[in-house]
């Protein structure tokens, strides 16, 4: 075995152990969302002034948000495939597309929140709205942090090219991004769709 | 290479198409229920709740398999086991909260 192969083998073992650590973080993040979903499920009828999710759910609007996030999950996958081929410029292009799709998602959500607060249905108006804002807001905050992370990775790709460390960080971000899309499945199904019935 | 299965283009395309179909089916069902109930033969509210939940669970499996590439191979088990454990805790946490709070509510009212 050449020294180079030995180095690669060692690198792979370290990488898979580190990725496992990040996976455990993702699993603990699942529990945060589970608590927030439980809180929403318990409180969604505690509307106080009768204003609930049913009154403001706009199906095409939520569907647009969902499609932006789903598309961004797919384009991130394309970035990972380009990373396997060490094609730095393609990785950067796909990351920028993913970033823009994610940004559209966050913009739509911020717009929804500002409208609700402007109309006096902010998190302070009832227990139902508090749990709604906490659940959807925590998800939106995660997505925003993911976007910030993506910007940092684009800069790192410019500076360090596709080094082992950059590849590992992009794997972490990939897990994080796919996880956020999975959480969103439950947000739109439970909060918006079941709320609209 | 991570212990997650290797990402491939066919896996991503399959994941995208299936997720798209499941999402549209869920939104379509609610839209039909709200505006054209006769299209879905005036499905009962309980049946709609169950269908939406099932569609969400199928999409969870699709995305975990196609995007996260979680698998049951010897290497993949390291990630699969904490995942199954987390699902168990999530199920206990959510169903337990609903159960306890429902009972508290019931006993306060009666």
Interface residues (C-beta under 8 A of the other chain):
Chain A: X12 X15 X16 X19 X20 X23 X24 X27 X30 X31 X34 X35 X37 X38 X39 X41 X42 X59 X62 X63 X66 X67 X70 X73 X74 X77 X78 X80 X81 X84 X171 X175 X178 X179 X181 X182 X185 X186 X188 X189 X190 X193 X194 X196 X197
Chain B: X1 X2 X3 X4 X7 X8 X9 X12 X15 X16 X19 X20 X23 X26 X27 X30 X31 X33 X34 X45 X48 X49 X52 X53 X55 X56 X59 X60 X63 X64 X67 X68 X75 X78 X79 X82 X83 X85 X86 X89 X90 X93 X94 X97 X98 X101
